[in-house]
Amino acid sequence: MVHTIPLDVLIRYPKAFTRAELEAPENIRRVSNTALKFTKTENTDEYVIGAGPLLDFYDDWSTFFARYRTASRADLLTHKSVIQKRYKGLFI
C-alpha cells in the first residue's frame, strides 16, 4: 500500500494537509504485486525497492519536492492527479 500523496508532505508543506487527511482511505492505494521489484542489499538481509514502477512513483514525488520548495494544497492535489494517471497500472 502507498499514500498517493506521501506523508513527507506533513514536514515539507505542514499547512497543506493534516495527518488524518493523508492517512484517509482516499489517499491510500494497494499496489499490484507485479509492480513490486525488490533488490537485496549487499552484506545485509534487507531488501529495498528496485527499479520499476513503484520506484518511479517515488522518484516522481522526489522531483516535485525538489522543484517546489513551497506548494499549495491545490498544487499537491494536481500532482496527485497527474501521478495517478501516469502510474495507473501500479495500483489495484
Secondary structure, DSSP 8 states (H G I E B T S, - for coil): -EESS-TTHHHHSTTT--HHHHTSGGGEE-B-GGG--EEE-TTSS-EEE-SSHHHHHHHHHHHHHHH-SS--HHHHHHHHHHHHHHTTTTB-
